[in-house]
Amino acid sequence: MTARNRLVALAAGGSLALLLGAFLFQALGYAPCKLCLWQRWPHVAAIVIGGLALTAGWRWLALAGALAAATTGVLGIYHSGVELKWWQGPDTCTSGGNLALSSEDLFNQIMAAPLVRCDEVAWVFAGLSMASWNAILSFALAAVWLAAARKP
């Protein structure tokens, strides 16, 4: 395995680890808010990009991986700012419903759904929320992707 492929595997594996960690917290009862869910999608993209980069070997894919990791890092900073009340977040933190439901069933589903606020911190480690940790670790992964892109 080349040095670039090792870095790509490390970066994509890091996104996979962060995504699995998010699912573990969710399984432990920490329901994700809207911004939490937004932060997951760039990790999914980075994992897919990593698989493509390892199989196709295209060097430019490492730049796409860096962009995906940086995107979730920026979302993590945005979410952290919302949690710290530095700025206002989205007006709603709701999930989509099943449009095939009757109005009564839809109402009952909405009323039974837990409200997960984007501006409340659910878990803290070393003074930082999950969103903050996601930002820090995602920017570190972006640096690994960039190192991979620099390898011949």
Helices and strands as residue ranges (DSSP letters): H 3-27, H 34-56, H 60-83, H 103-112, E 124-125, E 128-129, H 130-150
